[in-house]
Amino acid sequence: MNNKPEKIFKGIAASKGISIGKPFVYRAEVPSYKVDVSPAQIISSDAEISDYESAVSQSVKELNKIFSLAKEKLDEKNLQIFEAQLSFLYDNFFHEKVKERIRTENKQAFAVFKAEIQILENAIVTSSDEYIRERVNDIEDMKNRVLRNLLKGRLVSKITENSIVIARNLSPADTILFSNRNLLGIATDLGGINSHVALISRSLRIPAVVAMQDISVNITSEDFLIIDGYKGLVIKNPAEETVLSYKEKIEKNNELERKLEEIEKLPTETKDGKSVRLSTNLEFNNEVDYVVTHYGCDVGLYRTEHLFMEQGDFPSEEDQYSQYKFLAEHIYPKTVTIRTFDIGGDKILPESQKELNPFLGWRGIRICLDKKETFMAQLRAILKASTGGNLKIMLPMISGIEEVKKTFQYLEEAKSQLREANIRFDEKIQVGVMIEIPSAVILADELAKMVDFFSIGTNDLVQYALAVDRDSSLVCDMYEKFHPAVLRLIDMTVKSAAKNNIPVSVCGEMASDPYASLLLIGMGVTELSVVSTQYLQIKRLIRLVNYENSQEIAAKVLTMSTINEVKTYIED
């Protein structure tokens, strides 16, 4: 194809898919201006304020146009990205603060706005929460948009059609605008699995690789690329045999997509007739219709944290009831497992009390038990929405027996309050616990006698079992779900559940991984709760395997001592 040497760049796989084509290297212009002038050099603070108001107004117009385009392409969940950005531009409190500083300090609008935004960015970037840290890019986008309009700059939104965009970073607006040009793929230096470029790419089904460090300075418009959104690779100037190999993969993927559509309504069972319960994870109610229409399955994990994140505080009992009732009615007769608030103390503690390590601190059930009235409101809301008999309650971050006992005391108190008020609810509502801390695995036999089901949260279980912060670039390569210790902890949990005749599900990333899901089925996991985008893939895998064979594979793997042994064996 060319005489240039093939070179492979590695990043984080953010959106699945493979594309082959020419790059468009996008370099966003960051507005710059001399801001260290004296007040005497400013002709009029009123003029500065007028310019600032015009810049904000123009930014609103631009983003509204992009929002209109986004409505044609994205679901409600991802549209919230643009709604959040617009709400920032409509924030009168912030704008009045900027204008007041221009008046009193007699400074340029550019300088004051930039300083105020920096304060906001600093607060976000120091958060211990990965999701919140990645929101700093949204603020950066808003900052550059307003600054550009202050300087009467030009908006660049067009790229070469049918190209793979290479950039330092992309804002949500960039991503939407570029998608109009038949975008083949996206590769960025920055970003993470939860960044908005990743979320939007997945929604638009555009292959994307993020966190590539320096891809933007290593690619030119003269190069030829392959982007692999499955493995997180960008291949620069691939050899002819590499191109042919990837063209075959693209054709196989297209054929797989066609086959997946055919199995939507078929039963979820192995080749030898073993039925496996397959459910999906949900976070937002606007995902419900798609799940009902295409999958018709249970919801194995409904996260309630978004209710807190949207309001910046714990939602009222009535607001929660409305959300849970909607969910229960639309999913019926299938079941919904509602996980109680699983947030960290960093979301609600004042800055002076921030913990050094929130992952090992005040979070999950610990916060709920300490904030009794808040927890009681959530329990009552779930109970009131449970009249159809298809809701379950799941408790996160359980480390011991005492937490479960105390929760049951609160639950009984909530039930008594509803009985006294003559409010109906499901008297036999099931309660389960998440097994995600090693101490819970050790106590699994005792816990199984107290609850109706287990759900293994493999993401945190891996983190706590291996003492690895998966968000740390220094040790994230040690975060390994196929570590023999992790697999044995899962096996211990499954056996305790089976001994006490309760079901056990897995709702972490392992459930959505084809190799890992095969192992989990062989270990005796009774339910896999997967991300919705992987539902049909995992269903297809289940229908292709033999249950007895998966048991043999699991038994063999549980005798192994190293990660490499496990991976080599299951991938062969």
N, C-alpha and C positions, 0 to 999 in steps of 0.2 A: 504493500500500500504506500509506503514511503521509506526513505533511507534513514530516517531518524530512529534512534534507539528507543525501545519501549521502556516506559517508566511507570511504576505503580505508586499511587498515593492512597493512604489509608485514613479513614475518619469514622464517624458514627453513622450507621445506617439509619436514616430518619424516615424515609418513605420508600417502600418497595417498588421494584421495577428496574428494567434495563433499557438504556437508550444508547444509540451510536450516532455521533454527529460532530459538527464543528462547534467550538466554544464561542461564547460572547463574553468577553471579560468586562464586567461592569464595575466601574470605579465611581462610587457615589461622591459627589462634591460636598465637602463639609464647609459650610459658610464660615468665613473668617473676616475679621474687621478689627481695626485698631480701636481698643476700648479704654486705653489709659490716658484719655484726654482730661483736662481740667474742666470744672463746671463752667468757667468763663468762655470756653470754646463752644458751648451749646447755645444756640440762638434762642430756643424757646422750649421749655419743658412741655408746654401745650402741644407744640408741633411734634415732639417725640412721642407723646401719648397718642396723638392722632395717627402717627405712622404705625405705632404698635397696634392700635385697634384695627387699622386697615390690614395689617399683616395677619392678625388672628382671623379676621373676617375672610380673607382670601384663603387661608389654611382650611377653614371650615368648608368653604365652597369646594375646594379640591378634594377633601376627604369625603364629602357627601357624594361627589361624582363616583369616587372609588367604591364607596359603600353601595351605591346603586348597582354597580357592576358586580360587586361581591354577592349581592342578593340573588343574582342569576346563577351563581356558581357554587355557593357554600350553604351548608346546613345552618340551623339556628345556633348551634353550639359555637361554630367558628365565626359566625357573624358578630358574636359578642366581643370579639377582638376589636372590631371597628367601632362598635357601640361604646366600648371603654375609651377608645381614643377620642371619639367625638365628645364624650362626657368630660374629658379633660379640657378640650378646647372651649366647652361651654361653662367651665368652672369660674364663675364670677368672683368667688373669694380669692382665688389665685391671681386672677387678672387685676383685681382691685389692689392687691398687695404690690404687684409690679408697678402699677400706675402711681400708687402712693409713694413708693420709693423714688420714682422718677421725679415727682414733685418736690419731695422734701430733700433729696440728696442732689437734685439737679444733674442727674447722670443720664447717659444715653440709654434708650430703650433696649438696645442690643446688649449692653453690659448688664443691666439690671435683670432682664429676662434670663440671660445665661446664668447669672449667679443664683437666681431663685430655683431654676431647673436643676442646677448642680446640687443644691441642698436636697432636693427630692431624690435625685439619682443616688446620692450617697446613702440615704436611708434605705433604699431598695437593695443596693448592691451588697450591703453588709448583713442582709437577712440570711439566716441559716437555712432557709427553705429554697431548694433549687428552682421550683416553679416561680416563686416571687423574684428571685435574682434575675431570671431570664426576662422578666417584664421590663427590665431597665432598657432593653432594646426598643420597646414601644415608646418610652419617654424620649429616648434619643431620636427616634423618628419624628416625634412631635416637635422636639426642640429644633431640629434641622429644618423642618418645614416652615416654622414661624420665622426662624432666623433668615432663611433664604428669601422669604417674602418681605422681611424688613429691609433686605438689601436689594429688593427688586430683582432677585435672581430668576433663572429660567428653570422650569420643571422638565427634567429629562425622563421620559417614560417609555420610549420606543427602543426595542432591541431588534437584532436581526432575527427574522422568522426561522423556525425550526432549528433552534440552537440550544446548547447546554450552557446555562448561565453560570459563570464563575465569579464569585464576589467575596469581599471581606465579610460582609454580612448583608442580609436583605430584610427590609421591613415588611410587614404584612401588606402595605400598599404596593410596594415594589413587586411583590410576589403575584398579587392579583393583576396588576397592570401588565406584567410580563406574560402571564398565562394567556393573554389575548393573542399572543404571537406564536401560538402552537409550541409552547415551551417543551423541550425534550427532557430537561433535567436541571437540577440545581446542585451546586457544590459550593460550600462556604467555609471560610477559615473559622468562623465563630459559630455559636449556636449549640443547642443540646437537643435531646430527644423530645423535650417538652417546649422547645422554642416555637414561636408562632410560625416561622418559616417551615418548621417540621410539621406542625399541626395542619397548616393550610396545604402543604404539599401532599400529605396523606389524603386529605379531603378531596383534592383535585386529581389524585392518583398520578402525581408527577414524581418520578424517581428523584430522591434527594439524599445527599450525604453532607453532614455538617461536622463541625469541630475538626477541620482538616489542617488547622494551624497556619499553613502558608501556601495553600493551593493558588490563591489569587496572584501571587508573584511568580509562580512557576509555570503558568499557562499563558500562551499568547494566541492571538487570532489565527496564527499560521498553523497551530497544532490541530490534531484530530483526536477525538476522545471516545472512550466508552465509560459510561457511568453505571455502576452496579449498586442499586439501592438495597439489595439483599445483603451483600457482604460489606457495604460501606467502602467501596473502592472507586477511584477514578483512574483509568488507565490512559496514559498520555502516549500518543503515537503507537498504538498497538500493532504488533506483528500481524501478518495476514492470517496465520493460523488462529491467533487470538480472536480476531474479528469473526472468522468463520465459526469458531466455537460459541461465541456470544450470539451470533445470529441463530444458531440452533437452539440455544437457551430461550431466546425470545419466542421462537415458534412453539417450543414446548410449553412455555408459560401461557401463550394464547390458547393452546389446546386445553391446558388445565383449567383456564377460566371458563371455557365452554362446558367442561365436565362438571365443574362446581355448580353451575347453574342448574344442572340436571338432577343434583342430589338434594336440593333444598327441602323437599317434602318426604324424602325417604327416611326410614327409621335409623336411629343412631345405634348401630350394633356391629360387633365384629363379624368376621367371615364365619366363625363357628357359633354365632347366635348369642353371644354375650352382650346384653344391653348395657350401654354406658350413658349415664345422665350427662348431657352437655348443655350448659347454660352460658349466659353472657354477662359481662360486667357492664354496668351503666353508671353514668354520673349525672346526666341531664335528662329531664323529662322529654325533651324534644327528640330524643333518640328512640323513644318507645314505639312510635308508629312503624319505623323501619324494622325493628326487632319482631313486632307482631306480624307484619306482612310477610317478611322473608324467612324468619326462623321459627316463629311460633314456639319459643322456648322459655324456660324459667329465667329469671334474673338471679344469678348466684351471688352477686355483689352489687348493691346500690350504695354508692358513696354519698354521704350527706354533707361532706365538708364544703361543697360548692355553695351551699346555703349560707354558710358562715362567710366564705370568701366574697360573695356577691354583696353582702351588707356590711362587711367589716366588723360584724358582731354576731352574737348568737341570735338566730331568728326567733320570732315569737312562736308560741305554741300553735296559734291559728294559722300562721304562714306555713309551718311545717305540716300541719294536718292537711291543708289544701294540696300540698305537693305529694304527700304520701297517698292520699285518697285518689288523686288523679292516677298515680302509678298503679295502685291496686286494682282500680276499675278497668284500666286499659289493658293490663297484662292478664287479667282474669280469663280463664280459670288457672292459668299458670301462676307459679309462686314468685314472690320477690323477697330476697333476704336483704334487710336494711341494716347496714353497719352504723352503729351509733358514732357520734362525732369522733373522728380520729385526727385531731389537730395537735400541733405542738405548742408548747407554752410561748414560743417566740411570737405567735400570732396575737397573744392577749396580754403578755407581761409588759409593763412599762420598760423603757430602754434601760433604766437603772438596775433592773432585776434580770436582764437577759442572761440566760444560762450559757456557759462555755460550751457545753455539749448537749444541745436539746434532744438529740436522738436517744440519750440515756437519761433524760430528765422528765420534766412534767409534761406528759402528753397522753393522748388516747384515753383509756378508761380512768387513768389517774386524775386527769382534769375533771372528767365527768363526776367521779365520786366526790371530789373536793367541792365542786360547784353543784350542790345537790339540786337546787331549784331549777337550774338550767337543764340538768339531766332529767329531772322529773317531767319538765315540760316536753322534752323530746319523747320520753317513754309514753306519756299520756297521748301525745299526737299520734304516735305509731299505733297505740291501742285503739284509739277512736277510729283510725282508718282501717282497722283489721276486721271489720264486720263480715267481710266476704270470706274470711278464713284462709286467705292466701298470702299473708305477710308473716315473716319471721324476723327475729331480732338477733343481731350478731354483735358481740362485744370485742373490740380490738385491744391489743397490747396487754393481754392477760398474762400475768407472771405467776400467779398463785391462787390458792383456794379462797383466801380471804376476800379478794376482789369480786369473785363470783357470788359469794355469800352476801356481801354488802349490796351488790346489784340486785339480787333477788329480793332483798328487803325493800329496796326502793321500788322495784317493780310491783311488789304486793301492795305497797302503800299507794302507788298510782292506781292500781286496780280498785282498791277500796274507795278512793276518791271518786272514781267514775261510777262505781256502784251507787254511792250515796247521792250522786247527781242524776241517777237513772240514765246514764249514758251507756249504750251497748258497746261491746267489744268482744273479741275472740278470747274466751276464757282459757282456751287451750293453746294459745299462741306459743310457738316453739322458740326456744332461746338456745343459741349456740355460742361458741367462743372461737376466736382466731388463735391458731397455734403459730406464733411467730417469734417466740422467745424460748431459748433452750430450756429454761426452768419449767415452762409449760409442757414441753415434751416429756421431761422427767416425771412430771405430775399427771401425765395424760390419762393414766388408768383411773386416778381419783377424780379428775375433771370429767371424764366420760360418764361417771355415775351421777353427775349433777346436771348435765346439759343434754339437749336433744340432738346436737350435731357438732362436728368439728369442721373448721375451714382453715386450711394451712395457707398462711400468707408467706409464700416463699421469698418474696423480695426482702422483707425484714428478717426472716429466718436466716437467710444466707449472710446478711450483714451482721447480725448479732452472733451467729455461730462462729464466723470467721474473724470477727473484730475488724471488719473492713468497711470504711465509709465509701460507698460506691460513687459518691460525688467528688471524691478526692482524686485528682489526676495522678497523685503519687502512688496510690495503692489500688486504683480502680481495676487494674488488670488482675488483682487477686480476688476480686468479687466473682466467684465461680459457682454456678448452680450445680455443676456436676462434681463438686468436691465430695469425696466418699463420706465425709462426716455429715454433710448436709443430707445426702441420700439415706444414710442410716437414721438420722433424726426423723425424716419423713416416714421411713419404714416403721420405726418405733411408734409413731403417732397412729399410723394406719392399723397396726396390730392392736393397740389399745382400744381403738374405736370398734374394731371387729369383735374383740373380746367382750365388749359391753353392748354390742348390737346397736350401734349408732352409725349413721352415715358420715363419711368424711370427704370433703371436697378440697380442691386446690384452686385458689383464685389469683395467685401471683403470676408472674411472667412465665414460669415454667409450664403452666397449663396451656399456654399459647404457643409453646415451642414444640415442633413436630417430634424431635428426638426425645425430649423430656416427657412429653405426654404419653408416648409409648411406654416409657419406664413406669410412669405413675399408674397407668392402667394395669400393668403387670404386677405392681406392688399391691394392688387391691383398692386404690382410690375409687370411690363410687361416683364421683362427680367432678367434672372439669368445668370451671367457669372461666371463659376466655374473653379476650378483647373481641369486639364485634367483627373487626376486619379479618380475624383469623377463624371465625366460627366455621365456615364451610371447609376451609383447609383442614382443620382438625377433625371435622366430621368425616371428610373423605378418608383421612388416614385411619380413623377408627374402623371404617367399613372395609379397609384393605388388609388389616392385620388379623392374625389369629390370636385369640386370647391366651391359649395355652402356650404359644410361642412367646408372647410378651411376658408371661409369668417366668418362663425359662430365662429370658434375657435379663429380667429384673433380678432373679435369684443369682445369676452369674455376676452381674454388676455389683451386687451387695457384698461380694467376696473380694472386690478389688480395693487396692490401697492408694492409688494415685489418680489424679484428674486425667492424666494422659492415657492411662489404661482404659478408663471409662469412655472417654471420647473416641478413642481409636476403635473400641469394640462396637459401640452403638452406631458409629458413622459408617462402618464397613457394610 
